[in-house]
């Protein structure tokens, strides 16, 4: 949930008995949906975009299951890329919005892609920020960590902290490591602390469940199929110092969707937080063109 900002409206939409919390800001004619990202944080990671966008648009955010004001099931069957995408469609319907420009950052990138491909009737345009769409390999350290995710290790240096046992042993330690990888820019301690505070609002058991099930996973094959089907105006924003999502994932997504690609020099994984003025300008220019302003 957005902290320190009063929503014009808010409420819940239910999926299989689990509550998903949404908020609405602004009252513009055109609508923007800001998708959640991995449940390690909640929608306050959009805190620099909502006031900027709400001056001109109707802005809708929601907390994905697992954090914020939404429920926190520990059953993997409640999670998965395709279900989060469909949750976005359900929130739009609950808010009475027929169509919206959809913006997704990091893991919200795959969900924006899936939402647009599965529900094209409700999408006006797409913005992907550091999209973690599986169209290219991960960074080598992440590949090794995934291969050893369930191993009980004597030590957990670097990306080997991406490990089930380490999460259960030292969850705050994992959060701090992970968010230092999200914010590789100098003097990012305020952003790191903000994200750690959001991360502490969930649990390692919840994050372990968020991997979901195979039937709801956006595979590389399905991602390519969805990307080739996109016919909306699209924009990809990606930092060239992103230590979490390889730049090649963003460039390949832009190529397949025929999107405009903006590479931000020196930027890490969270440009909407670390470089909000530049990111907001890119978002504003894209939306003005998309909505014909």
URQUIDA-V908058 format. One record per residue. N is the residue number from 1. PHI is phi in whole degrees, -180 to 180 (* if undefined). Layout:
N;PHI
N;PHI
This chain:
1;*
2;-73
3;-95
4;80
5;-127
6;-90
7;-78
8;-67
9;-144
10;-156
11;177
12;-132
13;-120
14;-107
15;-129
16;53
17;85
18;-102
19;-90
20;-117
21;-90
22;-125
23;-137
24;-129
25;-131
26;75
27;-141
28;-67
29;-68
30;-97
31;-117
32;-129
33;-106
34;-98
35;-76
36;-71
37;-124
38;-49
39;-68
40;-68
41;-136
42;-118
43;-69
44;-67
45;-70
46;-95
47;-60
48;-87
49;-99
50;-60
51;-62
52;-63
53;-78
54;-69
55;-66
56;-121
57;-132
58;-87
59;-112
60;-121
61;-124
62;-152
63;-87
64;-64
65;-51
66;115
67;-161
68;65
69;-91
70;-91
71;-70
72;-127
73;-67
74;-112
75;-95
76;-57
77;-67
78;-85
79;-115
80;134
81;-54
82;-70
83;-71
84;-62
85;-63
86;-67
87;-61
88;-60
89;-63
90;-66
91;-67
92;-59
93;-64
94;-62
95;-85
96;74
97;-103
98;-80
99;-143
100;-153
101;-77
102;-112
103;-123
104;-133
105;-117
106;57
107;-69
108;-67
109;-63
110;-57
111;-72
112;-63
113;-62
114;-67
115;-61
116;-67
117;-75
118;-87
119;-137
120;-62
121;-68
122;-113
123;-118
124;-97
125;-172
126;-133
127;-124
128;-112
129;-115
130;46
131;-70
132;-89
133;-84
134;-76
135;-106
136;-156
137;-63
138;-75
139;-61
140;-54
141;-63
142;-70
143;-61
144;-62
145;-63
146;-62
147;-65
148;-113
149;-59
150;-99
151;-77
152;-91
153;-100
154;-72
155;-135
156;-131
157;-77
158;54
159;-67
160;-68
161;-68
162;-76
163;-155
164;-54
165;-66
166;-67
167;-57
168;-74
169;-84
170;-145
171;-63
172;-59
173;-64
174;-65
175;-58
176;-64
177;-61
178;-61
179;-77
180;-68
181;-76
182;-71
183;-116
184;-88
185;-72
186;-60
187;61
188;-100
189;-58
190;-60
191;-69
192;-61
193;-63
194;-60
195;-72
196;-61
197;-62
198;-67
199;-63
200;-72
201;-85
202;-123
203;-134
204;-63
205;-63
206;-66
207;-63
208;-64
209;-76
210;-70
211;-64
212;73
213;-118
214;-58
215;-69
216;-112
217;-96
218;-83
219;-76
220;-56
221;-66
222;-69
223;-61
224;-66
225;-62
226;-64
227;-63
228;-67
229;-89
230;-73
231;-126
232;-90
233;-58
234;-140
235;-137
236;-116
237;-115
238;-148
239;-79
240;-83
241;-115
242;-71
243;-93
244;-109
245;-112
246;-57
247;-57
248;-61
249;-66
250;-70
251;-67
252;-70
253;-63
254;-62
255;-64
256;-72
257;-94
258;58
259;-86
260;-69
261;-113
262;-120
263;-97
264;-97
265;-62
266;79
267;-90
268;-94
269;-84
270;-127
271;-63
272;-67
273;-101
274;-87
275;-129
276;-66
277;-64
278;-65
279;-65
280;-63
281;-63
282;-63
283;-63
284;-62
285;-66
286;-66
287;-66
288;-60
289;-70
290;-62
291;-90
292;72
293;-92
